[in-house]
Amino acid sequence: MNSIAATEFLARSSTLTNVGWISYIIIGALAGWIAGKIVKGGGSGLLKNIVIGVAGALIGGFLLSFLVDTAAGGWWFTLFTAILGSVLLLWITEKISAKS
């Protein structure tokens, strides 16, 4: 992999949307709560929902950046991305903890 390809690869994971950081916290809380309802059947508390939602948004944003232009997304697209990533994150952690 040459340096230009590596730079483009890393740039995909750092694209920003037009949503502010306070909105990311709100979206993270909503996404974590919704993902908890989908995967486990319940929420996990406000702080844990925010952490799960923001981490899920990073995961979902990185994965979707290979398919669509994530920087052009707005509030609803960011929420969708965060929910998708949060569900994936909760599913993976559930599978790992089930093996233990």
C-alpha positions, 0 to 999 in steps of 0.5 A, spaced: 500 500 500 503 506 497 502 512 502 497 516 498 492 510 498 494 509 506 492 516 507 485 516 503 484 510 507 485 513 514 481 519 512 475 515 511 475 514 518 476 521 520 470 524 516 466 529 520 458 531 519 455 537 519 453 535 526 456 539 533 459 535 539 453 536 543 448 533 538 453 527 538 452 526 545 444 527 544 445 522 538 449 517 542 444 517 548 438 515 543 442 510 539 445 507 545 438 506 548 435 504 541 440 499 540 439 496 547 432 495 545 434 492 539 439 487 542 438 486 549 431 488 550 432 494 554 436 500 555 443 501 559 443 507 563 444 514 560 452 514 561 452 507 558 447 509 552 452 515 550 458 511 550 455 505 546 452 510 542 458 514 540 462 508 540 457 505 535 457 512 531 465 511 530 464 504 528 458 505 523 461 511 520 467 508 519 464 502 516 459 506 512 464 510 509 466 505 504 459 505 501 457 512 501 459 519 503 458 520 510 460 527 511 454 529 507 450 526 512 445 530 517 442 529 523 438 523 521 443 520 517 448 520 523 443 517 528 442 511 523 449 510 523 450 510 530 444 505 531 447 501 526 454 501 529 451 501 536 447 494 534 453 491 531 457 493 538 452 490 542 452 484 538 459 483 538 460 484 546 454 479 547 457 474 543 464 475 546 461 475 553 457 469 552 463 465 550 466 466 557 
